[in-house]
Amino acid sequence: MLGFDFEEERILHEITKLCAKRVLLQMPEGLKPQAPKLAKIIEKSGAIAIISADPCYGGCDIAYSEAEGLGVDLIVHFGHSKMLKDAAVPSIYVEARATVSIDEAVEKALTLLKNYTSVGLVTSVQHLQTLDQAREILTRAGKTVVIGDTGQMAYPGQVTGCNYSNAKSIEHKVEAYLFVGGGMFHALGIALSTSKPTIIADPYDNRAYQINFEARKIFNQRFACIQEAKNAKKFGVFVGLKPGQKHLDNALQIKALAEKTGKTAFLLTVREITPETLLEFPSIDAYINTACPRVSLEASGKFQKPVLTVNEFKVVCGESSWENILKKGLFEN
Amino acid sequence: MLGFDFEEERILHEITKLCAKRVLLQMPEGLKPQAPKLAKIIEKSGAIAIISADPCYGGCDIAYSEAEGLGVDLIVHFGHSKMLKDAAVPSIYVEARATVSIDEAVEKALTLLKNYTSVGLVTSVQHLQTLDQAREILTRAGKTVVIGDTGQMAYPGQVTGCNYSNAKSIEHKVEAYLFVGGGMFHALGIALSTSKPTIIADPYDNRAYQINFEARKIFNQRFACIQEAKNAKKFGVFVGLKPGQKHLDNALQIKALAEKTGKTAFLLTVREITPETLLEFPSIDAYINTACPRVSLEASGKFQKPVLTVNEFKVVCGESSWENILKKGLFEN
């Protein structure tokens, strides 16, 4: 299939190996248009192919409960690397590596990197196979290239929507970051984690641009949300239901912390946190999100009330400071 | 609490009886604003109260998988009567009976019922305790009152969003229906099931009005959706994930029927069917919904492609006819 490697042969091989009769295909929104074609390929093996049509944002969000409820033998999860250790249902991860060339976009990024000698190289799972090529282009242009590897991610240099440790860990060694990949999402995360100049080399649009203005806007919004939440009396503490977003113990600690500082707190369990979710609880003044920190950061403007990350709530309670968040970035504890 | 009976004492008694440590509160959108108060009452027992903040539309949609995932001992499900026989997690149903008086609204309905002698009396679970009072007002005005009881529902005279058997079963005995309750939702279901005049006595607004014009509009939309789907080549067959909406065998039969008539069909599993869900699958021309028939009927205008009920798809395939649907109503098989 055009644009990405869907590893159809490996999938069919796994189905045969496991004698899987019911196969659940799960993928993020950008890949869903390909799902019907992939289902047809899987049907060739004789298995029943079921497409998960619910939203999916990451490796944290693997469809174990859907699979268990439908007697599925194998989950094929596309577009993310493996994140959770224990599998409730046999699962394979098809990372959907992009086939697009990155050369032109990285060459164009050199102009934006001209004032920096040491560059941190970072990418999403789709473009990991291009890191060597990107490194070569940068080295040829005289840059010192640093690729982080904290061991937290599946691969060196990889970032996901909520984990920028491979970028953060090399902060002191680099003057700027180059993110290879499409869209602002991951690069914005780097800029929110490190406060260093962050350049995107987008191989789909074949262009390069800097992202720090957008990050500053989000920092300003987050600061305003924290200030607003300081006046809140009643807090809703979101507990995620997706396998990698379920942190009930953390939510209970946060509720206890809120109550210790004279606030009232309620536990709210959710699959998706949407603006509509908040409208159902008019008596709640602000929310603390223990599920997916990215939802808080991306959607400030959409939510009618502050939806804080755990770190931000600690600032509200006086257990941390805004300066500390700026130093550690919006994702680290 | 004002307006509804939340049976706080029964809930606390059940928590003590079961020694429940974690209690999940689940309720439809209209009752969610009361959830924080109810959570505080439950906390008095020493149990942890967790509010389910995801959408909930009926007794079919009980939060077993949420409860199992969070180690919950007891689900308190508000606003619906028990629908599913087997409970995966201990559950109690608090039907949230309304305390509002129905007298004025039913008196007002008499004018609209003046041309009919025999009246089918129907209500939602919130107002079941007022059926005797409503019957008395109608009888005093010279009406013959009929209350259906097919044994499919928890109570005689009760209808839910997708089951109108208590209305349908008395169709040949009545000239019109009186629905006692708020909003158009249930009354519209009666009109879509029976094609008899249907009057609402709304005790919240203290007014009475007829609903058949809105039902005709929906019948027209449904007919148009069926016509449009006759040109469709690729169908998505929705399989619900909520406990009472999970009909994989039915979906497999529908897929086989589609394929028998030369169409292509894909199984799509979903928690919520939204307009956004459809946008992810541009190659699919039309959908068949084995999850919640009401979603198809209510939201015609919102969806960019036809989302047919199973019965409607049988018309597309020539296994049933539009006349048959008109006769049986939009909910019966």
HADDOCK unambig.tbl for C-alpha pairs under 7 A between the chains (distance, minus, plus):
assign (segid A and resid 29 and name CA) (segid B and resid 280 and name CA) 6.50 0.50 0.50
assign (segid A and resid 32 and name CA) (segid B and resid 280 and name CA) 5.74 0.50 0.50
assign (segid A and resid 32 and name CA) (segid B and resid 281 and name CA) 6.49 0.50 0.50
assign (segid A and resid 33 and name CA) (segid B and resid 280 and name CA) 5.73 0.50 0.50
assign (segid A and resid 33 and name CA) (segid B and resid 281 and name CA) 4.85 0.50 0.50
assign (segid A and resid 33 and name CA) (segid B and resid 282 and name CA) 6.35 0.50 0.50
assign (segid A and resid 36 and name CA) (segid B and resid 266 and name CA) 6.62 0.50 0.50
assign (segid A and resid 49 and name CA) (segid B and resid 267 and name CA) 6.98 0.50 0.50
assign (segid A and resid 50 and name CA) (segid B and resid 267 and name CA) 4.98 0.50 0.50
assign (segid A and resid 50 and name CA) (segid B and resid 268 and name CA) 5.82 0.50 0.50
assign (segid A and resid 50 and name CA) (segid B and resid 269 and name CA) 6.75 0.50 0.50
assign (segid A and resid 51 and name CA) (segid B and resid 267 and name CA) 6.03 0.50 0.50
assign (segid A and resid 51 and name CA) (segid B and resid 268 and name CA) 4.70 0.50 0.50
assign (segid A and resid 51 and name CA) (segid B and resid 269 and name CA) 6.05 0.50 0.50
assign (segid A and resid 52 and name CA) (segid B and resid 268 and name CA) 5.76 0.50 0.50
assign (segid A and resid 52 and name CA) (segid B and resid 269 and name CA) 4.91 0.50 0.50
assign (segid A and resid 52 and name CA) (segid B and resid 270 and name CA) 6.52 0.50 0.50
assign (segid A and resid 53 and name CA) (segid B and resid 268 and name CA) 5.68 0.50 0.50
assign (segid A and resid 53 and name CA) (segid B and resid 269 and name CA) 5.60 0.50 0.50
assign (segid A and resid 53 and name CA) (segid B and resid 270 and name CA) 5.44 0.50 0.50
assign (segid A and resid 53 and name CA) (segid B and resid 277 and name CA) 6.54 0.50 0.50
assign (segid A and resid 54 and name CA) (segid B and resid 270 and name CA) 5.37 0.50 0.50
assign (segid A and resid 54 and name CA) (segid B and resid 271 and name CA) 6.62 0.50 0.50
assign (segid A and resid 66 and name CA) (segid B and resid 241 and name CA) 6.72 0.50 0.50
assign (segid A and resid 241 and name CA) (segid B and resid 66 and name CA) 6.73 0.50 0.50
assign (segid A and resid 266 and name CA) (segid B and resid 36 and name CA) 6.63 0.50 0.50
assign (segid A and resid 267 and name CA) (segid B and resid 49 and name CA) 6.99 0.50 0.50
assign (segid A and resid 267 and name CA) (segid B and resid 50 and name CA) 4.99 0.50 0.50
assign (segid A and resid 267 and name CA) (segid B and resid 51 and name CA) 6.02 0.50 0.50
assign (segid A and resid 268 and name CA) (segid B and resid 50 and name CA) 5.84 0.50 0.50
assign (segid A and resid 268 and name CA) (segid B and resid 51 and name CA) 4.70 0.50 0.50
assign (segid A and resid 268 and name CA) (segid B and resid 52 and name CA) 5.77 0.50 0.50
assign (segid A and resid 268 and name CA) (segid B and resid 53 and name CA) 5.67 0.50 0.50
assign (segid A and resid 269 and name CA) (segid B and resid 50 and name CA) 6.74 0.50 0.50
assign (segid A and resid 269 and name CA) (segid B and resid 51 and name CA) 6.04 0.50 0.50
assign (segid A and resid 269 and name CA) (segid B and resid 52 and name CA) 4.91 0.50 0.50
assign (segid A and resid 269 and name CA) (segid B and resid 53 and name CA) 5.59 0.50 0.50
assign (segid A and resid 270 and name CA) (segid B and resid 52 and name CA) 6.53 0.50 0.50
assign (segid A and resid 270 and name CA) (segid B and resid 53 and name CA) 5.43 0.50 0.50
assign (segid A and resid 270 and name CA) (segid B and resid 54 and name CA) 5.38 0.50 0.50
assign (segid A and resid 271 and name CA) (segid B and resid 54 and name CA) 6.60 0.50 0.50
assign (segid A and resid 277 and name CA) (segid B and resid 53 and name CA) 6.54 0.50 0.50
assign (segid A and resid 280 and name CA) (segid B and resid 29 and name CA) 6.51 0.50 0.50
assign (segid A and resid 280 and name CA) (segid B and resid 32 and name CA) 5.75 0.50 0.50
assign (segid A and resid 280 and name CA) (segid B and resid 33 and name CA) 5.72 0.50 0.50
assign (segid A and resid 281 and name CA) (segid B and resid 32 and name CA) 6.50 0.50 0.50
assign (segid A and resid 281 and name CA) (segid B and resid 33 and name CA) 4.85 0.50 0.50
assign (segid A and resid 282 and name CA) (segid B and resid 33 and name CA) 6.36 0.50 0.50
